[in-house]
């Protein structure tokens, strides 16, 4: 009995080693072909079986600069998006994304409504890789229809090309989509969005103001100092908290009096962020923290002392 079990284990290991060896050789052929400017081995893998497609994915991920993009995808790869197998649909989406197959954008976008959540995520990633206004619009529409959560969309539209495309149609977007767009603009470090973000900080919906103020800080938008100072008096504490952080990032000592006043805010987060921001303003900020630490407000004084310890460290 033991001998039979050992033989079975050894046979499985031998088969696995053989399979891995074949895969390694196949990947070398694909990589060598790409290095030589020959698409043949890759093209064959794209329409091959699961193992061959997985080899193609591994090579393209390891050597993305070797793959000429955008590349027109074979029709069979697009047809694979309608496979009954979710893993098969997912592989096709990964390949279409790596190929930056722009002509397949609408087919990929349709997969955002796939019944399988992993396939939906693969479609979102592929659209990010393909790029272009159509892909950006499809992604933001998926957020508005609830097909994907805001964080999944934001991380995929956090590129200047996507932000620009969506800014052009912002009037047609709902509040949730616009809020995601302002967050993406900050993550993308897209300074071209600053004029719109300033407008939103002054008069957008509550969630929009939170994201816009945060983005202005991430962008280091010194021209938005007036909007950020005004945001310290916003009725929503999350906006005030983000404004304090943003002003600290700008490093403008002229904001110290307003931040010192914010140390008495009723919200713990606003007080905390204001203290941290003052700690980033050099001597003028440290002086403000010392005044607060010596003041009568025990909550503000506690945060000021903690911030001063951080400055000293």
Secondary structure as a PSIPRED ss2 file (coil, helix, strand):
# PSIPRED VFORMAT (PSIPRED V4.0)

   1 X C   1.000  0.000  0.000
   2 X H   0.000  1.000  0.000
   3 X H   0.000  1.000  0.000
   4 X H   0.000  1.000  0.000
   5 X H   0.000  1.000  0.000
   6 X H   0.000  1.000  0.000
   7 X H   0.000  1.000  0.000
   8 X H   0.000  1.000  0.000
   9 X H   0.000  1.000  0.000
  10 X H   0.000  1.000  0.000
  11 X H   0.000  1.000  0.000
  12 X H   0.000  1.000  0.000
  13 X H   0.000  1.000  0.000
  14 X H   0.000  1.000  0.000
  15 X H   0.000  1.000  0.000
  16 X H   0.000  1.000  0.000
  17 X H   0.000  1.000  0.000
  18 X H   0.000  1.000  0.000
  19 X H   0.000  1.000  0.000
  20 X H   0.000  1.000  0.000
  21 X H   0.000  1.000  0.000
  22 X H   0.000  1.000  0.000
  23 X H   0.000  1.000  0.000
  24 X H   0.000  1.000  0.000
  25 X H   0.000  1.000  0.000
  26 X H   0.000  1.000  0.000
  27 X H   0.000  1.000  0.000
  28 X H   0.000  1.000  0.000
  29 X H   0.000  1.000  0.000
  30 X H   0.000  1.000  0.000
  31 X H   0.000  1.000  0.000
  32 X H   0.000  1.000  0.000
  33 X H   0.000  1.000  0.000
  34 X H   0.000  1.000  0.000
  35 X H   0.000  1.000  0.000
  36 X C   1.000  0.000  0.000
  37 X C   1.000  0.000  0.000
  38 X C   1.000  0.000  0.000
  39 X C   1.000  0.000  0.000
  40 X H   0.000  1.000  0.000
  41 X H   0.000  1.000  0.000
  42 X H   0.000  1.000  0.000
  43 X H   0.000  1.000  0.000
  44 X H   0.000  1.000  0.000
  45 X H   0.000  1.000  0.000
  46 X H   0.000  1.000  0.000
  47 X C   1.000  0.000  0.000
  48 X C   1.000  0.000  0.000
  49 X C   1.000  0.000  0.000
  50 X H   0.000  1.000  0.000
  51 X H   0.000  1.000  0.000
  52 X H   0.000  1.000  0.000
  53 X H   0.000  1.000  0.000
  54 X H   0.000  1.000  0.000
  55 X H   0.000  1.000  0.000
  56 X H   0.000  1.000  0.000
  57 X H   0.000  1.000  0.000
  58 X H   0.000  1.000  0.000
  59 X H   0.000  1.000  0.000
  60 X H   0.000  1.000  0.000
  61 X H   0.000  1.000  0.000
  62 X H   0.000  1.000  0.000
  63 X C   1.000  0.000  0.000
  64 X H   0.000  1.000  0.000
  65 X H   0.000  1.000  0.000
  66 X H   0.000  1.000  0.000
  67 X C   1.000  0.000  0.000
  68 X C   1.000  0.000  0.000
  69 X C   1.000  0.000  0.000
  70 X C   1.000  0.000  0.000
  71 X C   1.000  0.000  0.000
  72 X C   1.000  0.000  0.000
  73 X C   1.000  0.000  0.000
  74 X C   1.000  0.000  0.000
  75 X H   0.000  1.000  0.000
  76 X H   0.000  1.000  0.000
  77 X H   0.000  1.000  0.000
  78 X H   0.000  1.000  0.000
  79 X H   0.000  1.000  0.000
  80 X H   0.000  1.000  0.000
  81 X H   0.000  1.000  0.000
  82 X H   0.000  1.000  0.000
  83 X C   1.000  0.000  0.000
  84 X C   1.000  0.000  0.000
  85 X C   1.000  0.000  0.000
  86 X H   0.000  1.000  0.000
  87 X H   0.000  1.000  0.000
  88 X H   0.000  1.000  0.000
  89 X H   0.000  1.000  0.000
  90 X H   0.000  1.000  0.000
  91 X H   0.000  1.000  0.000
  92 X H   0.000  1.000  0.000
  93 X H   0.000  1.000  0.000
  94 X H   0.000  1.000  0.000
  95 X H   0.000  1.000  0.000
  96 X H   0.000  1.000  0.000
  97 X H   0.000  1.000  0.000
  98 X H   0.000  1.000  0.000
  99 X C   1.000  0.000  0.000
 100 X C   1.000  0.000  0.000
 101 X C   1.000  0.000  0.000
 102 X H   0.000  1.000  0.000
 103 X H   0.000  1.000  0.000
 104 X H   0.000  1.000  0.000
 105 X H   0.000  1.000  0.000
 106 X H   0.000  1.000  0.000
 107 X H   0.000  1.000  0.000
 108 X H   0.000  1.000  0.000
 109 X H   0.000  1.000  0.000
 110 X H   0.000  1.000  0.000
 111 X H   0.000  1.000  0.000
 112 X H   0.000  1.000  0.000
 113 X H   0.000  1.000  0.000
 114 X C   1.000  0.000  0.000
 115 X C   1.000  0.000  0.000
 116 X C   1.000  0.000  0.000
 117 X H   0.000  1.000  0.000
 118 X H   0.000  1.000  0.000
 119 X H   0.000  1.000  0.000
 120 X H   0.000  1.000  0.000
 121 X H   0.000  1.000  0.000
 122 X H   0.000  1.000  0.000
 123 X H   0.000  1.000  0.000
 124 X H   0.000  1.000  0.000
 125 X H   0.000  1.000  0.000
 126 X H   0.000  1.000  0.000
 127 X H   0.000  1.000  0.000
 128 X H   0.000  1.000  0.000
 129 X H   0.000  1.000  0.000
 130 X H   0.000  1.000  0.000
 131 X C   1.000  0.000  0.000
 132 X C   1.000  0.000  0.000
 133 X H   0.000  1.000  0.000
 134 X H   0.000  1.000  0.000
 135 X H   0.000  1.000  0.000
 136 X H   0.000  1.000  0.000
 137 X H   0.000  1.000  0.000
 138 X H   0.000  1.000  0.000
 139 X H   0.000  1.000  0.000
 140 X H   0.000  1.000  0.000
 141 X H   0.000  1.000  0.000
 142 X H   0.000  1.000  0.000
 143 X H   0.000  1.000  0.000
 144 X H   0.000  1.000  0.000
 145 X C   1.000  0.000  0.000
 146 X C   1.000  0.000  0.000
 147 X C   1.000  0.000  0.000
 148 X C   1.000  0.000  0.000
 149 X C   1.000  0.000  0.000
 150 X H   0.000  1.000  0.000
 151 X H   0.000  1.000  0.000
 152 X H   0.000  1.000  0.000
 153 X H   0.000  1.000  0.000
 154 X H   0.000  1.000  0.000
 155 X H   0.000  1.000  0.000
 156 X H   0.000  1.000  0.000
 157 X H   0.000  1.000  0.000
 158 X C   1.000  0.000  0.000
 159 X C   1.000  0.000  0.000
 160 X H   0.000  1.000  0.000
 161 X H   0.000  1.000  0.000
 162 X H   0.000  1.000  0.000
 163 X H   0.000  1.000  0.000
 164 X H   0.000  1.000  0.000
 165 X H   0.000  1.000  0.000
 166 X H   0.000  1.000  0.000
 167 X H   0.000  1.000  0.000
 168 X C   1.000  0.000  0.000
 169 X C   1.000  0.000  0.000
 170 X H   0.000  1.000  0.000
 171 X H   0.000  1.000  0.000
 172 X H   0.000  1.000  0.000
 173 X C   1.000  0.000  0.000
 174 X C   1.000  0.000  0.000
 175 X H   0.000  1.000  0.000
 176 X H   0.000  1.000  0.000
 177 X H   0.000  1.000  0.000
 178 X H   0.000  1.000  0.000
 179 X H   0.000  1.000  0.000
 180 X H   0.000  1.000  0.000
 181 X H   0.000  1.000  0.000
 182 X H   0.000  1.000  0.000
 183 X H   0.000  1.000  0.000
 184 X H   0.000  1.000  0.000
 185 X H   0.000  1.000  0.000
 186 X H   0.000  1.000  0.000
 187 X H   0.000  1.000  0.000
 188 X C   1.000  0.000  0.000
 189 X C   1.000  0.000  0.000
 190 X C   1.000  0.000  0.000
 191 X H   0.000  1.000  0.000
 192 X H   0.000  1.000  0.000
 193 X H   0.000  1.000  0.000
 194 X H   0.000  1.000  0.000
 195 X H   0.000  1.000  0.000
 196 X H   0.000  1.000  0.000
 197 X H   0.000  1.000  0.000
 198 X H   0.000  1.000  0.000
 199 X H   0.000  1.000  0.000
 200 X H   0.000  1.000  0.000
 201 X H   0.000  1.000  0.000
 202 X H   0.000  1.000  0.000
 203 X H   0.000  1.000  0.000
 204 X C   1.000  0.000  0.000
 205 X C   1.000  0.000  0.000
 206 X H   0.000  1.000  0.000
 207 X H   0.000  1.000  0.000
 208 X H   0.000  1.000  0.000
 209 X H   0.000  1.000  0.000
 210 X H   0.000  1.000  0.000
 211 X H   0.000  1.000  0.000
 212 X H   0.000  1.000  0.000
 213 X H   0.000  1.000  0.000
 214 X H   0.000  1.000  0.000
 215 X H   0.000  1.000  0.000
 216 X H   0.000  1.000  0.000
 217 X H   0.000  1.000  0.000
 218 X H   0.000  1.000  0.000
 219 X C   1.000  0.000  0.000
 220 X C   1.000  0.000  0.000
 221 X C   1.000  0.000  0.000
 222 X H   0.000  1.000  0.000
 223 X H   0.000  1.000  0.000
 224 X H   0.000  1.000  0.000
 225 X H   0.000  1.000  0.000
 226 X H   0.000  1.000  0.000
 227 X H   0.000  1.000  0.000
 228 X H   0.000  1.000  0.000
 229 X H   0.000  1.000  0.000
 230 X H   0.000  1.000  0.000
 231 X H   0.000  1.000  0.000
 232 X C   1.000  0.000  0.000
 233 X C   1.000  0.000  0.000
 234 X C   1.000  0.000  0.000
 235 X C   1.000  0.000  0.000
 236 X C   1.000  0.000  0.000
 237 X H   0.000  1.000  0.000
 238 X H   0.000  1.000  0.000
 239 X H   0.000  1.000  0.000
 240 X H   0.000  1.000  0.000
 241 X H   0.000  1.000  0.000
 242 X H   0.000  1.000  0.000
 243 X H   0.000  1.000  0.000
 244 X H   0.000  1.000  0.000
 245 X H   0.000  1.000  0.000
 246 X H   0.000  1.000  0.000
 247 X H   0.000  1.000  0.000
 248 X H   0.000  1.000  0.000
 249 X H   0.000  1.000  0.000
 250 X H   0.000  1.000  0.000
 251 X C   1.000  0.000  0.000
 252 X C   1.000  0.000  0.000
 253 X H   0.000  1.000  0.000
 254 X H   0.000  1.000  0.000
 255 X H   0.000  1.000  0.000
 256 X H   0.000  1.000  0.000
 257 X H   0.000  1.000  0.000
 258 X H   0.000  1.000  0.000
 259 X H   0.000  1.000  0.000
 260 X H   0.000  1.000  0.000
 261 X H   0.000  1.000  0.000
 262 X H   0.000  1.000  0.000
 263 X C   1.000  0.000  0.000
 264 X C   1.000  0.000  0.000
 265 X C   1.000  0.000  0.000
 266 X C   1.000  0.000  0.000
 267 X C   1.000  0.000  0.000
 268 X H   0.000  1.000  0.000
 269 X H   0.000  1.000  0.000
 270 X H   0.000  1.000  0.000
 271 X H   0.000  1.000  0.000
 272 X H   0.000  1.000  0.000
 273 X H   0.000  1.000  0.000
 274 X H   0.000  1.000  0.000
 275 X H   0.000  1.000  0.000
 276 X H   0.000  1.000  0.000
 277 X H   0.000  1.000  0.000
 278 X H   0.000  1.000  0.000
 279 X H   0.000  1.000  0.000
 280 X C   1.000  0.000  0.000
 281 X C   1.000  0.000  0.000
 282 X H   0.000  1.000  0.000
 283 X H   0.000  1.000  0.000
 284 X H   0.000  1.000  0.000
 285 X H   0.000  1.000  0.000
 286 X H   0.000  1.000  0.000
 287 X H   0.000  1.000  0.000
 288 X H   0.000  1.000  0.000
 289 X H   0.000  1.000  0.000
 290 X H   0.000  1.000  0.000
 291 X H   0.000  1.000  0.000
 292 X H   0.000  1.000  0.000
 293 X H   0.000  1.000  0.000
 294 X C   1.000  0.000  0.000
 295 X C   1.000  0.000  0.000
 296 X C   1.000  0.000  0.000
 297 X C   1.000  0.000  0.000
 298 X H   0.000  1.000  0.000
 299 X H   0.000  1.000  0.000
 300 X H   0.000  1.000  0.000
 301 X H   0.000  1.000  0.000
 302 X H   0.000  1.000  0.000
 303 X H   0.000  1.000  0.000
 304 X H   0.000  1.000  0.000
 305 X H   0.000  1.000  0.000
 306 X H   0.000  1.000  0.000
 307 X H   0.000  1.000  0.000
 308 X H   0.000  1.000  0.000
 309 X H   0.000  1.000  0.000
 310 X H   0.000  1.000  0.000
 311 X H   0.000  1.000  0.000
 312 X H   0.000  1.000  0.000
 313 X C   1.000  0.000  0.000
